[in-house]
Amino acid sequence: MHEIGIVRDALQVVRENMEGREDSRVAEIVMTVGELSLVIPKYLEEVYPYVVEDDPMFKDTKLVIEVEPGLAECEDCDEVYNLIENEGVCPRCGSKAKTVYTGKECLIKELHIVPRSENS
């Protein structure tokens, strides 16, 4: 399950971006995961609490996953279509020749940062 490593790597990136911001804390991490990325969003959500449970910087943060559809453009007829829904075949002309535009990503999209309260 490589999702544990992905969560750990994402937290390291967030940690580096929070350096010098002791007056703030991360409330929410929003990640974009593409349908074609081979990362399973459900697994990210399942392992996240276990990865952060002993880390005071992240234990109260929320992970939000947004799934990016795998979109491609047919090289024969220029139709833009969802690869998963159409099993990699252009729904207009039946061609398998395509340029993939979205769906391979796995990235941190947003950090929701709030002021650190005195009791946190």
Z-matrix of the N, CA and C atoms (Angstrom, degrees):
N
C 1 1.455
C 2 1.528 1 108.50
N 3 1.317 2 116.46 1 98.36
C 4 1.458 3 120.98 2 -177.75
C 5 1.527 4 112.37 3 -77.66
N 6 1.321 5 117.86 4 -5.05
C 7 1.461 6 121.13 5 179.60
C 8 1.529 7 111.65 6 -63.71
N 9 1.330 8 118.03 7 -31.07
C 10 1.472 9 120.54 8 177.29
C 11 1.529 10 109.48 9 -61.65
N 12 1.309 11 117.25 10 -45.42
C 13 1.455 12 121.34 11 178.44
C 14 1.516 13 112.15 12 -64.17
N 15 1.314 14 116.90 13 -36.97
C 16 1.467 15 120.77 14 178.72
C 17 1.523 16 109.81 15 -64.95
N 18 1.325 17 117.26 16 -43.91
C 19 1.469 18 120.58 17 178.07
C 20 1.521 19 109.98 18 -62.78
N 21 1.312 20 117.67 19 -45.73
C 22 1.473 21 120.40 20 179.82
C 23 1.528 22 111.20 21 -61.27
N 24 1.324 23 117.46 22 -43.08
C 25 1.465 24 120.93 23 178.58
C 26 1.530 25 110.92 24 -63.75
N 27 1.320 26 116.84 25 -41.75
C 28 1.470 27 120.54 26 179.08
C 29 1.524 28 110.55 27 -63.01
N 30 1.328 29 116.99 28 -42.19
C 31 1.462 30 120.24 29 179.25
C 32 1.527 31 111.49 30 -64.79
N 33 1.327 32 116.85 31 -35.03
C 34 1.459 33 119.98 32 177.45
C 35 1.533 34 110.65 33 -64.91
N 36 1.325 35 116.75 34 -40.91
C 37 1.470 36 120.84 35 177.33
C 38 1.530 37 109.86 36 -62.87
N 39 1.327 38 116.88 37 -44.18
C 40 1.465 39 120.83 38 178.65
C 41 1.521 40 110.09 39 -62.81
N 42 1.325 41 116.83 40 -44.39
C 43 1.469 42 121.36 41 179.52
C 44 1.532 43 110.72 42 -57.35
N 45 1.326 44 116.30 43 -44.86
C 46 1.467 45 120.54 44 179.07
C 47 1.528 46 111.74 45 -63.46
N 48 1.326 47 116.65 46 -36.64
C 49 1.460 48 120.48 47 179.71
C 50 1.523 49 112.90 48 -75.08
N 51 1.308 50 117.24 49 -18.46
C 52 1.463 51 121.19 50 179.42
C 53 1.524 52 113.11 51 -93.23
N 54 1.323 53 117.98 52 -3.95
C 55 1.469 54 120.68 53 179.02
C 56 1.525 55 109.68 54 -57.01
N 57 1.330 56 114.94 55 133.05
C 58 1.455 57 120.84 56 178.97
C 59 1.522 58 113.74 57 82.78
N 60 1.306 59 117.71 58 6.26
C 61 1.466 60 121.27 59 -179.18
C 62 1.529 61 109.69 60 -116.74
N 63 1.315 62 116.15 61 52.71
C 64 1.458 63 120.93 62 -176.91
C 65 1.524 64 112.51 63 -63.83
N 66 1.341 65 117.88 64 -18.60
C 67 1.459 66 121.87 65 -179.77
C 68 1.531 67 112.27 66 -83.93
N 69 1.338 68 117.22 67 -1.11
C 70 1.464 69 122.03 68 -177.55
C 71 1.521 70 110.25 69 -129.63
N 72 1.331 71 114.35 70 161.77
C 73 1.457 72 120.54 71 175.05
C 74 1.525 73 109.13 72 -139.36
N 75 1.317 74 115.80 73 157.86
C 76 1.455 75 121.70 74 178.63
C 77 1.523 76 108.11 75 -86.44
N 78 1.327 77 116.06 76 123.23
C 79 1.461 78 120.71 77 178.09
C 80 1.526 79 110.61 78 -94.58
N 81 1.340 80 115.26 79 -33.65
C 82 1.462 81 119.11 80 -174.19
C 83 1.526 82 109.68 81 -151.30
N 84 1.321 83 115.03 82 139.94
C 85 1.463 84 122.07 83 174.30
C 86 1.522 85 106.83 84 -116.06
N 87 1.333 86 115.88 85 122.74
C 88 1.457 87 120.76 86 179.31
C 89 1.526 88 107.79 87 -106.35
N 90 1.318 89 115.65 88 122.74
C 91 1.462 90 121.03 89 178.49
C 92 1.520 91 110.02 90 -115.41
N 93 1.324 92 115.77 91 145.12
C 94 1.457 93 122.39 92 172.92
C 95 1.522 94 107.24 93 -105.10
N 96 1.325 95 115.62 94 127.00
C 97 1.455 96 121.65 95 179.49
C 98 1.525 97 107.83 96 -124.64
N 99 1.314 98 116.05 97 121.59
C 100 1.456 99 120.81 98 -179.22
C 101 1.515 100 112.70 99 -78.74
N 102 1.329 101 115.22 100 147.39
C 103 1.468 102 121.18 101 178.42
C 104 1.524 103 112.36 102 -59.86
N 105 1.311 104 117.39 103 -24.65
C 106 1.461 105 121.62 104 -176.39
C 107 1.525 106 112.64 105 -100.18
N 108 1.320 107 117.96 106 6.44
C 109 1.467 108 122.03 107 -171.16
C 110 1.523 109 114.67 108 -81.38
N 111 1.296 110 118.89 109 -10.38
C 112 1.469 111 124.15 110 -174.93
C 113 1.523 112 112.78 111 68.36
N 114 1.338 113 116.71 112 13.71
C 115 1.459 114 122.23 113 173.44
C 116 1.518 115 106.80 114 -103.57
N 117 1.311 116 116.08 115 132.67
C 118 1.465 117 120.63 116 -177.03
C 119 1.531 118 108.69 117 -99.66
N 120 1.346 119 116.89 118 110.42
C 121 1.465 120 120.59 119 -176.76
C 122 1.526 121 113.69 120 -52.85
N 123 1.312 122 116.97 121 -41.38
C 124 1.466 123 121.10 122 -179.70
C 125 1.531 124 111.01 123 -58.09
N 126 1.315 125 116.79 124 -39.37
C 127 1.461 126 120.30 125 179.53
C 128 1.524 127 111.42 126 -69.49
N 129 1.332 128 117.89 127 -37.81
C 130 1.466 129 120.13 128 175.21
C 131 1.526 130 110.11 129 -58.58
N 132 1.331 131 115.14 130 -46.95
C 133 1.464 132 120.14 131 179.79
C 134 1.523 133 112.13 132 -62.92
N 135 1.330 134 117.10 133 -36.65
C 136 1.463 135 120.76 134 -178.54
C 137 1.520 136 112.76 135 -72.19
N 138 1.331 137 117.99 136 -39.49
C 139 1.469 138 119.49 137 -176.52
C 140 1.524 139 112.47 138 -83.92
N 141 1.316 140 117.95 139 -21.59
C 142 1.471 141 120.94 140 -175.59
C 143 1.536 142 113.07 141 -52.65
N 144 1.331 143 119.77 142 -51.48
C 145 1.477 144 118.58 143 -178.89
C 146 1.525 145 113.55 144 -57.86
N 147 1.317 146 117.71 145 -34.06
C 148 1.464 147 120.88 146 -178.90
C 149 1.527 148 111.71 147 -74.28
N 150 1.317 149 116.38 148 -34.18
C 151 1.463 150 120.24 149 -179.74
C 152 1.526 151 110.50 150 -71.14
N 153 1.345 152 117.64 151 -34.62
C 154 1.474 153 120.41 152 -174.77
C 155 1.527 154 114.16 153 -98.12
N 156 1.326 155 118.64 154 -6.04
C 157 1.464 156 120.19 155 -171.12
C 158 1.532 157 114.47 156 -58.08
N 159 1.318 158 118.78 157 -32.08
C 160 1.470 159 121.13 158 -179.37
C 161 1.522 160 112.78 159 -104.88
N 162 1.320 161 117.02 160 12.90
C 163 1.463 162 121.29 161 -177.82
C 164 1.525 163 108.71 162 -109.53
N 165 1.339 164 117.73 163 106.54
C 166 1.467 165 119.93 164 -176.20
C 167 1.535 166 113.85 165 -59.44
N 168 1.309 167 117.27 166 -25.83
C 169 1.465 168 119.61 167 -179.48
C 170 1.533 169 111.81 168 -70.60
N 171 1.329 170 117.90 169 -29.84
C 172 1.462 171 121.25 170 -172.37
C 173 1.523 172 115.57 171 -120.68
N 174 1.330 173 118.66 172 -8.16
C 175 1.466 174 119.25 173 -170.65
C 176 1.529 175 113.72 174 -60.62
N 177 1.333 176 118.49 175 -24.34
C 178 1.464 177 120.85 176 179.03
C 179 1.526 178 112.82 177 -103.79
N 180 1.322 179 117.22 178 12.72
C 181 1.462 180 120.07 179 -179.95
C 182 1.524 181 110.46 180 -87.60
N 183 1.308 182 114.26 181 159.13
C 184 1.462 183 121.27 182 178.10
C 185 1.524 184 107.87 183 -112.97
N 186 1.320 185 116.27 184 139.67
C 187 1.457 186 121.97 185 175.16
C 188 1.525 187 108.38 186 -104.46
N 189 1.331 188 115.59 187 126.92
C 190 1.462 189 121.43 188 177.84
C 191 1.525 190 107.37 189 -117.65
N 192 1.322 191 116.24 190 129.33
C 193 1.464 192 121.35 191 -179.63
C 194 1.525 193 109.02 192 -110.68
N 195 1.327 194 115.86 193 127.00
C 196 1.464 195 121.65 194 173.04
C 197 1.529 196 106.91 195 -110.85
N 198 1.315 197 116.39 196 126.86
C 199 1.462 198 120.84 197 -178.98
C 200 1.526 199 109.33 198 -91.46
N 201 1.312 200 115.65 199 125.32
C 202 1.467 201 123.10 200 178.75
C 203 1.525 202 108.16 201 -95.44
N 204 1.333 203 117.71 202 123.64
C 205 1.463 204 119.33 203 -179.33
C 206 1.527 205 112.02 204 -66.82
N 207 1.299 206 115.38 205 151.03
C 208 1.464 207 121.24 206 176.06
C 209 1.521 208 109.76 207 -84.14
N 210 1.316 209 116.39 208 100.73
C 211 1.463 210 121.19 209 -178.04
C 212 1.519 211 110.82 210 -106.90
N 213 1.322 212 114.52 211 142.10
C 214 1.464 213 120.92 212 178.56
C 215 1.518 214 109.16 213 -138.76
N 216 1.343 215 114.21 214 162.19
C 217 1.460 216 120.65 215 174.45
C 218 1.520 217 108.15 216 -116.40
N 219 1.313 218 115.35 217 131.29
C 220 1.454 219 121.22 218 178.57
C 221 1.528 220 109.18 219 -68.11
N 222 1.309 221 116.05 220 130.65
C 223 1.471 222 120.34 221 -179.65
C 224 1.531 223 112.29 222 -76.90
N 225 1.329 224 116.46 223 -13.05
C 226 1.467 225 119.71 224 -179.06
C 227 1.528 226 113.33 225 -95.64
N 228 1.348 227 117.55 226 -38.43
C 229 1.472 228 118.92 227 -175.80
C 230 1.525 229 113.90 228 -125.89
N 231 1.352 230 118.07 229 1.47
C 232 1.474 231 124.29 230 177.03
C 233 1.532 232 114.96 231 69.95
N 234 1.323 233 118.06 232 13.29
C 235 1.464 234 121.50 233 176.63
C 236 1.532 235 108.88 234 -70.46
N 237 1.335 236 117.15 235 133.04
C 238 1.462 237 122.19 236 173.41
C 239 1.527 238 106.40 237 -96.87
N 240 1.331 239 116.49 238 128.46
C 241 1.463 240 119.91 239 -174.31
C 242 1.521 241 111.31 240 -148.41
N 243 1.340 242 114.61 241 163.06
C 244 1.462 243 122.41 242 177.95
C 245 1.529 244 108.34 243 -83.16
N 246 1.324 245 115.02 244 121.38
C 247 1.466 246 120.24 245 -177.22
C 248 1.520 247 113.16 246 -64.89
N 249 1.297 248 117.56 247 -42.85
C 250 1.457 249 121.40 248 -177.59
C 251 1.533 250 110.13 249 -65.38
N 252 1.320 251 116.24 250 -50.32
C 253 1.463 252 120.50 251 -177.92
C 254 1.527 253 112.07 252 -60.96
N 255 1.329 254 116.63 253 -30.37
C 256 1.463 255 120.79 254 -175.36
C 257 1.529 256 112.83 255 -109.08
N 258 1.328 257 116.27 256 13.69
C 259 1.465 258 123.21 257 176.56
C 260 1.529 259 112.57 258 51.10
N 261 1.350 260 115.87 259 36.31
C 262 1.459 261 121.65 260 175.28
C 263 1.520 262 115.35 261 78.01
N 264 1.331 263 116.65 262 8.50
C 265 1.467 264 121.12 263 -177.48
C 266 1.531 265 108.84 264 -116.05
N 267 1.301 266 116.62 265 133.41
C 268 1.460 267 121.27 266 179.00
C 269 1.527 268 110.31 267 -59.40
N 270 1.333 269 117.46 268 125.89
C 271 1.461 270 119.53 269 -179.41
C 272 1.534 271 113.23 270 -71.96
N 273 1.313 272 117.04 271 -18.50
C 274 1.458 273 119.52 272 -179.09
C 275 1.530 274 112.35 273 -84.99
N 276 1.353 275 116.60 274 -48.79
C 277 1.472 276 118.37 275 -172.70
C 278 1.531 277 114.41 276 -119.37
N 279 1.347 278 117.30 277 -7.06
C 280 1.457 279 120.10 278 177.68
C 281 1.522 280 115.15 279 83.61
N 282 1.321 281 117.19 280 5.57
C 283 1.463 282 121.40 281 -179.21
C 284 1.533 283 110.78 282 -74.46
N 285 1.322 284 115.35 283 150.51
C 286 1.467 285 121.06 284 173.79
C 287 1.526 286 111.45 285 -103.56
N 288 1.338 287 116.90 286 -2.33
C 289 1.466 288 121.62 287 178.59
C 290 1.528 289 108.35 288 -78.58
N 291 1.332 290 115.83 289 122.91
C 292 1.464 291 118.94 290 -173.73
C 293 1.510 292 111.80 291 -152.91
N 294 1.327 293 114.43 292 160.47
C 295 1.456 294 123.06 293 169.94
C 296 1.519 295 106.61 294 -116.41
N 297 1.319 296 116.98 295 121.54
C 298 1.459 297 121.58 296 -178.72
C 299 1.528 298 108.67 297 -83.49
N 300 1.338 299 116.15 298 129.57
C 301 1.462 300 121.45 299 -179.45
C 302 1.518 301 113.09 300 -104.23
N 303 1.309 302 117.27 301 -45.05
C 304 1.465 303 120.17 302 -177.29
C 305 1.520 304 110.24 303 -137.36
N 306 1.331 305 114.03 304 162.77
C 307 1.455 306 119.87 305 174.26
C 308 1.512 307 114.68 306 114.82
N 309 1.337 308 117.97 307 -7.61
C 310 1.466 309 120.46 308 -179.73
C 311 1.534 310 112.65 309 -96.51
N 312 1.313 311 117.02 310 -7.99
C 313 1.450 312 120.60 311 -172.16
C 314 1.526 313 113.85 312 -77.74
N 315 1.310 314 113.81 313 154.36
C 316 1.457 315 123.66 314 169.09
C 317 1.514 316 104.28 315 -148.05
N 318 1.338 317 116.16 316 102.34
C 319 1.464 318 118.93 317 -172.17
C 320 1.513 319 112.21 318 -149.18
N 321 1.315 320 114.17 319 162.77
C 322 1.458 321 120.35 320 174.03
C 323 1.520 322 106.05 321 -84.22
N 324 1.308 323 115.37 322 118.85
C 325 1.465 324 120.80 323 -177.50
C 326 1.530 325 111.58 324 -89.30
N 327 1.334 326 116.04 325 -44.55
C 328 1.464 327 121.00 326 -175.94
C 329 1.516 328 110.98 327 -146.96
N 330 1.310 329 114.56 328 152.24
C 331 1.462 330 121.95 329 168.10
C 332 1.515 331 106.54 330 -120.99
N 333 1.308 332 116.90 331 127.27
C 334 1.454 333 120.60 332 175.23
C 335 1.526 334 106.16 333 -98.36
N 336 1.312 335 114.98 334 111.35
C 337 1.457 336 122.14 335 -174.07
C 338 1.522 337 108.47 336 -111.31
N 339 1.317 338 115.31 337 134.17
C 340 1.460 339 121.13 338 -179.78
C 341 1.527 340 108.80 339 -126.67
N 342 1.347 341 116.43 340 157.40
C 343 1.466 342 118.31 341 176.13
C 344 1.527 343 110.39 342 -62.15
N 345 1.317 344 114.67 343 142.68
C 346 1.453 345 120.23 344 178.44
C 347 1.533 346 107.94 345 -76.87
N 348 1.331 347 116.02 346 125.42
C 349 1.451 348 119.47 347 177.63
C 350 1.527 349 109.06 348 -82.22
N 351 1.302 350 116.25 349 164.48
C 352 1.464 351 120.27 350 -177.69
C 353 1.527 352 112.74 351 -64.22
N 354 1.334 353 118.19 352 -27.84
C 355 1.463 354 120.49 353 -177.17
C 356 1.520 355 113.20 354 -95.95
N 357 1.348 356 119.28 355 8.28
C 358 1.467 357 119.41 356 178.41
C 359 1.493 358 111.47 357 -109.87
